[in-house]
Amino acid sequence: MLQNYLVKYTEIPSGYMGQLVEWPEVVTEGATLTECRESLTDALQEMIAAYRQLGKEIPVGRFLMEAIAMEV
């Protein structure tokens, strides 16, 4: 089953930090937003595999949301 998770991106001195809202333990950093997003995807896959191996319930994701930046 396909799950969508809401991601919160925060700009930090070294680039960006990304964290899943529904699963706050899944958090990563990257020098660029693209690197952060890729790292977060990898971290999510690893966390899902670990939870399955341990027989733990995987948190349900419900959202897919990203900010769109515009100069005003």
Backbone bond lengths (Angstrom), bond angles and torsions (degrees), N, CA, C in turn:
res aa  C-N    CA-C-N  psi(-1)  N-CA   C-N-CA  omega(-1)  CA-C   N-CA-C  phi
1 M - - - 1.444 - - 1.531 109.41 -
2 L 1.314 116.14 134.04 1.463 121.78 179.50 1.522 109.67 -78.25
3 Q 1.323 115.96 129.78 1.460 122.27 177.55 1.523 108.76 -116.06
4 N 1.287 117.57 140.44 1.460 123.17 173.53 1.517 108.17 -112.50
5 Y 1.329 116.35 131.86 1.454 122.01 -179.62 1.525 109.94 -116.78
6 L 1.324 115.78 141.84 1.452 121.80 175.99 1.524 108.70 -80.57
7 V 1.337 116.39 128.68 1.463 121.58 -178.16 1.526 109.67 -112.95
8 K 1.313 115.01 134.60 1.467 121.19 174.69 1.524 107.37 -105.71
9 Y 1.333 116.59 120.18 1.461 121.97 176.86 1.528 108.46 -104.13
10 T 1.322 116.07 135.30 1.457 122.09 178.39 1.514 108.62 -127.32
11 E 1.329 116.60 130.24 1.454 119.88 175.87 1.521 108.52 -76.02
12 I 1.334 116.26 128.95 1.461 123.04 -179.88 1.529 108.09 -126.43
13 P 1.340 118.44 166.59 1.469 119.99 -177.55 1.530 114.82 -53.95
14 S 1.322 117.70 -34.36 1.461 120.57 -177.88 1.528 113.32 -90.85
15 G 1.341 118.02 0.42 1.456 121.22 -179.33 1.511 111.91 143.53
16 Y 1.348 115.60 -110.42 1.462 121.10 -177.98 1.522 110.94 -137.41
17 M 1.333 115.09 147.70 1.455 122.00 172.15 1.523 106.60 -116.05
18 G 1.326 116.65 135.31 1.457 121.72 177.37 1.516 109.76 -121.35
19 Q 1.336 116.17 140.51 1.465 121.20 -178.70 1.523 109.20 -144.89
20 L 1.322 116.63 136.38 1.459 120.51 175.81 1.518 109.07 -75.70
21 V 1.318 117.07 130.60 1.458 121.65 -178.74 1.529 110.48 -67.84
22 E 1.337 117.28 -45.38 1.463 120.67 -177.73 1.526 112.80 -76.92
23 W 1.319 117.81 -13.62 1.466 122.18 -176.10 1.527 107.68 -142.11
24 P 1.342 118.18 72.54 1.467 122.85 -171.08 1.526 115.37 -59.59
25 E 1.324 117.71 -17.53 1.459 120.16 177.82 1.523 112.16 -69.33
26 V 1.344 116.45 -18.12 1.457 121.05 178.98 1.531 107.16 -91.11
27 V 1.335 115.57 100.76 1.456 121.97 -176.34 1.526 108.78 -142.66
28 T 1.332 117.14 137.87 1.464 121.61 -179.83 1.524 109.76 -144.35
29 E 1.331 114.38 174.51 1.459 121.49 176.01 1.526 109.30 -133.57
30 G 1.327 115.35 158.92 1.459 121.48 175.10 1.510 109.83 -156.67
31 A 1.319 116.17 153.88 1.466 121.00 179.75 1.529 111.16 -67.07
32 T 1.341 116.08 -30.86 1.465 121.25 177.04 1.524 108.34 -125.06
33 L 1.319 116.22 166.04 1.453 119.95 177.43 1.527 111.24 -61.89
34 T 1.320 116.65 -37.73 1.472 121.23 178.42 1.524 110.72 -63.81
35 E 1.340 117.30 -45.72 1.471 120.58 177.84 1.521 111.07 -62.09
36 C 1.311 116.83 -40.82 1.456 120.98 179.36 1.526 110.60 -63.32
37 R 1.322 116.63 -44.63 1.461 121.75 179.99 1.532 110.49 -62.24
38 E 1.335 117.25 -44.20 1.468 121.02 179.17 1.523 110.90 -64.27
39 S 1.321 116.51 -42.44 1.464 121.19 178.91 1.528 110.88 -64.68
40 L 1.319 116.29 -38.63 1.461 120.79 179.28 1.530 110.89 -66.27
41 T 1.329 116.62 -38.94 1.463 120.58 176.99 1.530 110.28 -62.46
42 D 1.336 116.91 -44.46 1.468 121.08 177.39 1.525 110.93 -61.64
43 A 1.326 116.69 -44.79 1.467 120.99 -179.23 1.528 110.84 -62.86
44 L 1.327 116.98 -39.44 1.458 120.68 178.54 1.527 110.86 -64.39
45 Q 1.322 117.15 -43.38 1.469 120.50 178.57 1.527 110.76 -61.72
46 E 1.319 116.88 -42.34 1.465 120.65 179.02 1.528 111.37 -66.19
47 M 1.329 117.01 -40.23 1.460 120.27 -179.98 1.530 110.84 -66.25
48 I 1.334 117.03 -40.47 1.463 120.49 177.87 1.524 109.91 -62.22
49 A 1.326 117.34 -44.59 1.472 121.01 178.63 1.524 110.88 -61.27
50 A 1.321 117.62 -43.13 1.469 121.17 179.81 1.520 111.14 -64.81
51 Y 1.331 117.83 -43.28 1.465 120.97 179.22 1.526 110.76 -63.48
52 R 1.325 116.63 -41.60 1.474 119.66 178.64 1.528 110.75 -62.60
53 Q 1.343 115.80 -42.76 1.460 120.36 -179.51 1.534 110.94 -62.92
54 L 1.321 116.55 -35.77 1.463 121.37 -179.24 1.527 112.78 -87.05
55 G 1.331 117.14 -4.74 1.452 121.07 -179.44 1.522 112.88 72.11
56 K 1.332 116.98 23.01 1.461 121.17 179.86 1.522 110.26 -88.90
57 E 1.327 116.27 152.19 1.456 121.70 178.96 1.529 109.83 -74.59
58 I 1.321 115.58 131.29 1.463 121.52 179.96 1.525 108.45 -83.67
59 P 1.343 117.90 127.45 1.469 120.16 178.13 1.524 111.43 -57.02
60 V 1.304 116.03 141.80 1.454 122.14 -178.01 1.521 109.59 -85.41
61 G 1.314 115.62 128.95 1.461 121.08 174.68 1.512 109.02 -96.61
62 R 1.310 115.74 146.52 1.454 119.17 -176.89 1.528 114.15 -129.78
63 F 1.313 118.40 -8.18 1.461 119.67 -169.67 1.523 112.48 -129.84
64 L 1.293 115.60 155.10 1.456 123.60 168.39 1.517 105.62 -135.30
65 M 1.341 115.92 111.83 1.453 119.87 -173.46 1.517 110.01 -146.98
66 E 1.316 116.87 136.83 1.457 122.77 174.13 1.511 108.42 -140.51
67 A 1.319 115.70 149.84 1.460 120.39 176.97 1.521 109.65 -82.07
68 I 1.307 115.87 146.84 1.464 122.00 174.40 1.530 106.45 -113.54
69 A 1.313 116.30 119.75 1.457 121.32 -178.52 1.517 110.52 -89.58
70 M 1.331 116.05 135.01 1.457 121.24 177.64 1.515 108.82 -138.43
71 E 1.304 115.12 138.43 1.454 119.84 174.98 1.520 107.54 -80.43
72 V 1.338 116.58 128.45 1.469 119.97 179.89 1.505 111.56 -119.14
